[in-house]
Amino acid sequence: MRKIRKKEFPNFSHRYKYFMRIIFIVAICLNFCFGFAQTGKLPEGFIYVKERIPDVVLEMRYAEKNNFIGKPIAGYNKPVAILSKPAAEALYLVQQELKNEGFCLKIFDAYRPQQAVNEFMTWARDPGDTLMKQDFYPDVDKRNLFNYGYISTRSGHSRGSTIDLTLIDANTGNEIDMGGSYDFFGELSHHNSKDVTAEQKQNRDLLKNTMAKHGFHPYMQEWWHYTFLPEPYPETYFNFPVE
């Protein structure tokens, strides 16, 4: 057997390490590609809203800290909006009609996994966690959030056809004045609130009437909350992550 000379060994070692490095890089790339494909795949019947409405604006509050809990919520891994395909198609028609009036839609929340709802429930039962009280529920005792319908054990969002949204100026991108902020727990958020001006009420009605025209039913306690009817999954509460 031919002996490997000492001066040849470094060359062999160098080639071996180079070969292993190439294998490692290829493995990383394959893992990334397949992992992305698995992560980006939605259940049958759902779609990313941006795929159908590229010019819609997203401000996905539960994927960030600006919400009534004050931190990103479980299940919101990326700031993307997901809806059932029929709801997304109807929302496309809403967007097209509003653009003719100089407005566009901004989405705050769409499909919501059940794990996020579970976190809301856990938070609501903790009286000591009032970090965001001043901004979102200054006049409501946290213990009453269930009774008033602001927090529930199940959410229509988890069925995939409910959406929270507002109007923005199509030219400036500024939000239209609705007389109250998103996710504010109080009577100011009700559609029939007496505490909004005539102009603010008109803005709310523009959103409500346009949404209703294309099959979205309003939730009377929250001016931003709409559900597409008939829902394709009226009895199913999904739990796949938003990513």
Secondary structure as GFF3:
##gff-version 3
##sequence-region A 1 243
A	DSSP	alpha_helix	9	39	.	.	.	ID=ss1
A	DSSP	beta_strand	46	48	.	.	.	ID=ss2
A	DSSP	alpha_helix	49	52	.	.	.	ID=ss3
A	DSSP	beta_strand	57	58	.	.	.	ID=ss4
A	DSSP	three_ten_helix	61	63	.	.	.	ID=ss5
A	DSSP	beta_strand	82	84	.	.	.	ID=ss6
A	DSSP	alpha_helix	85	99	.	.	.	ID=ss7
A	DSSP	beta_strand	103	109	.	.	.	ID=ss8
A	DSSP	alpha_helix	114	124	.	.	.	ID=ss9
A	DSSP	alpha_helix	133	136	.	.	.	ID=ss10
A	DSSP	three_ten_helix	142	144	.	.	.	ID=ss11
A	DSSP	three_ten_helix	156	159	.	.	.	ID=ss12
A	DSSP	beta_strand	162	169	.	.	.	ID=ss13
A	DSSP	three_ten_helix	187	189	.	.	.	ID=ss14
A	DSSP	alpha_helix	198	213	.	.	.	ID=ss15
A	DSSP	beta_strand	216	219	.	.	.	ID=ss16
A	DSSP	beta_strand	222	228	.	.	.	ID=ss17
###
